[in-house]
Amino acid sequence: MPTLTKEMIINDVIRKYPNTVRVFSQFKVDSCCGGGESVETTATVNGADVPELMKALNAEVDKSA
């Protein structure tokens, strides 16, 4: 069971787990232009709740595993 961390780069997360794009969109996190930054950095800039985003991302990854 993989665990994503807030330090991971968004593009790396999406490359490995394409289904996470939906979660980034739900949280209004820019996974395109902000994809070269960490989840935490981009989520903070976009005003997303980082702990809630991480819970949702990990739930999505677990669901598809």
HULIN-V548105 format. One record per pair of residues at least 6 apart in sequence whose ideal C-beta (glycine too) atoms are under 6 Angstrom apart, sorted by sequence separation. I is the first residue (numbers start at 1). GAP is how many residues later the second one is. D is the distance in Angstrom with one decimal. If there is no record, write none. Layout:
I | GAP | D
I | GAP | D
This chain:
14 | 6 | 5.9
13 | 7 | 5.5
14 | 7 | 5.8
24 | 7 | 4.0
43 | 7 | 5.0
34 | 8 | 3.6
4 | 9 | 5.9
21 | 10 | 6.0
40 | 10 | 5.5
43 | 10 | 5.3
29 | 13 | 5.7
29 | 14 | 5.1
30 | 16 | 5.8
29 | 17 | 4.9
28 | 18 | 5.8
29 | 19 | 5.2
10 | 21 | 5.3
27 | 21 | 4.4
11 | 24 | 4.1
10 | 25 | 4.5
27 | 26 | 4.9
10 | 29 | 5.8
7 | 31 | 5.4
8 | 31 | 5.6
10 | 32 | 5.8
6 | 33 | 4.9
23 | 33 | 4.9
6 | 34 | 3.8
23 | 34 | 5.2
20 | 37 | 5.5
23 | 37 | 5.1
20 | 40 | 5.5
19 | 41 | 5.7
6 | 44 | 5.7
17 | 44 | 5.2
19 | 45 | 5.2
6 | 48 | 5.8
4 | 53 | 5.0
4 | 54 | 5.5
2 | 59 | 5.8
